[in-house]
Amino acid sequence: MKKYYKEINIARGIAVLIVLLGHSFPDAEEGFFPALGYKWIYDFCYSFHMAAFFCISGFVNAKYFLAEKSDVFSVLIKKFKRLMIPYLFLSYASLIPKILLNAYARNPVDAYSAWRILLGRSPDGSLWYLYVLFIYCLFTEIVHHFINRLGPKGKSICLSIIAVVFYFIGFFLRFDTETTIERLFGYYIYFVLGIVILLLYQRIKYIFHSGAALCLLVLTAILSCPFIVWKCPYIITAVAGIYVVLSAAIAIEKKEGVLCRAFACCGDNSYAIYILSYYVQQFVRVFCYRYMGWEYLPVVFLEAVLGLILTLYFSVRILPKSRLLRILFVGEWAEDEDKNG
C-alpha cells in the first residue's frame, strides 16, 4: 500500500487554510456579525472544514487499521506522544493567560477548567480535535484487534457499520452547543470515510473531477447562505466539502507549480498551523479588536494573515531547531518521524 500521496498533503493544506479562515471571525460563537457576508463565509467554512480534516486523518492513519497485524499498545504510545502531549501541554499552558485575560476572553475559564481538560474541554478552543482524534485512533485499533482475521475489505465494512451507528447516536444526542461526547459520535463517520477512501483510492480516484467539484462548491455555498431558511443537515455539506477539497487537491497536484508548492507547504505544516494559529489569532482579537477597538474587517484580515504567516515561520524556522519544542507543540519525537502519523 502506497505510504505517501502528495495530493492528500495538498488537501490537508487546503483544509487547514479553511479552518484558519473560519477561526478568524471575532465574536462568531456569540452569533455577532456586522454584516451577513461575514456570517456567510463563516458558515461556509464551518459547513465542512472539520469533517474534511477528520477524513484526511482517517486516510493517513488507515495504514494502522488495515494492516495484517494489530498492535494496540504501539498505536496507543505513538498517538499519545503525537496528539495528547501537545493537547495536555498547550491546554494547561493556556490556563494562565486565560485567567489573566478573563475579562477579554471569548470563553472565560473557572475553577473547574483544569480537570475538564482531561475530558476534552480545553481552554484552547481548537485543541478538541487532537483529543477526539486520539480517541478515534485508539478505539479503531482496538476494533482492529478483534476483527484482525478479516481482510482489509471486511475491516472497512465493520468500521463503516460502527461509524453509521455512531452517527445516528450522535444525531440523537445533539445539545445546544457541541460537547466532547457529541463530537466523538458525530465525526467518526468522516474518519472512517477516510479509511475507506484509502482502501478504494486507486479505483475511485477518477471520480474526483474539477467540474463536479465546482458544482458542489457552489451548492455548499448556497446551502450556507444566511438567507436560506431550511437548515441543511451537516452530513450533506460535509461530504460535498470533502469531495471539493480532494478534487481540488488532485487537480492542483497534476499541474505542479507555485500553487502546488504553496498548498504542499501548508500541508507539511498543517499540524502546527492548526494548533498554533489559535494563539496568534487570540492576541490579535484581544489587542486589536477588544482593547484598541479596531474595525471588524481589518481584524478578520489580520487574524487570517498573521495566523498563517507567523505560525508558518515558527514551524519552518524555529521548531526544527529545538527537539523539546517539537515534542511539546507538535508531538514530534524524532527528526525523521512520519508527519502523517
Residue pairs with C-beta under 8 A, 6 or more apart in sequence:
1 63
1 66
1 198
3 63
3 340
4 340
5 59
5 201
6 253
6 264
7 246
7 249
7 250
7 252
7 253
8 56
8 59
8 60
8 249
8 267
9 264
9 267
9 268
10 249
10 252
10 253
10 260
10 263
10 264
10 267
11 52
11 56
11 245
11 246
11 248
11 249
11 267
12 53
12 56
12 266
12 267
12 270
13 262
13 263
13 264
13 265
13 266
13 267
13 268
13 270
14 245
14 248
14 249
14 263
14 266
15 49
15 52
15 53
15 56
15 245
15 270
16 53
16 266
16 267
16 270
16 273
16 274
17 263
17 266
17 308
18 45
18 48
18 49
18 52
18 245
19 45
19 49
19 50
19 53
19 274
20 273
20 274
20 277
20 304
20 307
20 308
21 41
21 45
21 304
22 42
22 45
22 46
22 49
23 126
23 277
23 278
23 281
23 303
23 307
24 281
24 300
24 303
24 304
24 307
25 33
25 38
25 41
25 42
25 300
25 303
26 32
26 285
26 289
26 290
26 296
26 299
26 300
26 303
27 33
27 106
28 42
29 106
29 107
30 106
33 39
33 42
34 296
36 226
36 227
38 296
38 300
39 226
40 221
40 224
40 225
40 226
43 224
43 225
43 226
44 220
44 221
44 224
47 220
47 223
47 224
47 232
47 234
47 237
47 238
47 241
48 220
48 237
48 238
48 240
48 241
48 242
48 244
48 245
49 241
50 129
50 187
51 187
51 190
51 234
51 238
51 239
51 241
51 242
52 190
52 238
52 241
52 242
52 245
53 129
53 274
54 133
54 136
54 187
54 188
54 190
54 191
54 194
55 190
55 191
55 193
55 194
55 197
55 242
56 194
56 245
57 133
57 136
57 191
57 194
58 136
58 190
58 191
58 192
58 193
58 194
58 195
58 197
58 198
59 194
59 195
59 197
59 198
60 194
60 340
60 341
61 137
61 140
61 194
61 195
61 340
61 341
62 194
62 195
62 198
62 199
64 71
64 75
64 137
64 140
64 141
64 144
65 140
65 141
65 143
65 144
65 155
65 159
65 195
66 152
66 155
66 156
66 195
66 198
66 199
67 144
68 148
69 148
70 141
70 144
70 145
70 148
71 141
72 138
72 141
72 142
72 144
72 145
75 137
75 138
75 141
76 138
76 141
78 341
79 133
79 134
79 137
79 138
80 134
81 327
81 331
81 333
82 331
82 332
82 341
83 130
83 131
83 133
83 134
83 137
83 331
84 130
84 131
84 134
85 327
85 328
85 331
86 127
86 130
86 275
86 328
86 329
86 330
86 331
87 122
87 127
87 130
87 131
87 134
88 117
89 328
89 329
90 122
90 124
90 127
90 275
90 328
90 329
91 117
91 122
91 123
91 124
91 127
92 114
92 117
94 122
94 123
94 124
95 109
95 113
95 114
95 123
98 105
98 108
98 109
98 113
98 123
99 109
101 286
102 108
102 109
104 286
104 290
104 291
106 125
106 285
107 123
107 125
109 123
113 121
113 123
117 123
119 180
120 128
120 131
120 132
120 180
120 183
121 128
121 180
122 128
122 131
124 278
124 279
125 278
126 274
126 275
126 278
127 275
127 278
128 180
128 183
129 274
130 275
131 180
132 180
132 183
132 184
132 187
133 191
135 184
136 184
136 187
136 188
136 191
140 159
140 191
140 192
140 195
143 158
143 159
143 162
144 155
147 154
147 155
147 158
150 158
152 199
153 199
156 192
156 195
156 196
156 199
159 192
159 195
159 196
160 192
160 196
162 188
162 192
163 188
163 189
163 191
163 192
163 193
164 189
166 184
166 185
166 186
166 188
166 189
167 185
167 186
167 188
167 189
167 235
169 185
170 182
170 184
170 185
170 186
170 188
171 186
173 181
173 182
173 185
174 182
175 182
186 234
189 235
190 238
190 242
193 239
193 242
197 204
197 246
205 250
208 243
208 246
208 247
208 250
209 247
210 247
210 248
210 251
212 243
212 247
213 243
213 244
213 247
213 248
213 251
216 240
216 241
216 243
216 244
217 240
217 244
219 240
220 237
220 240
220 241
220 244
222 228
223 232
223 236
223 237
224 237
249 263
252 259
252 260
252 263
253 260
265 312
266 273
266 308
266 312
268 339
269 311
269 312
269 315
269 316
271 330
271 331
271 339
272 311
272 312
272 314
272 315
272 319
272 329
272 330
273 307
273 308
273 311
273 312
273 315
275 329
275 330
276 311
276 314
276 315
276 329
277 307
277 308
277 310
277 311
280 303
280 306
280 307
280 310
280 311
281 303
281 306
281 307
284 299
284 302
284 303
284 306
284 307
285 299
285 303
288 294
288 298
288 299
288 302
289 296
289 299
315 330
318 325
319 325
319 326
319 329
319 330
319 332
320 326
326 332
326 333
327 333
332 339
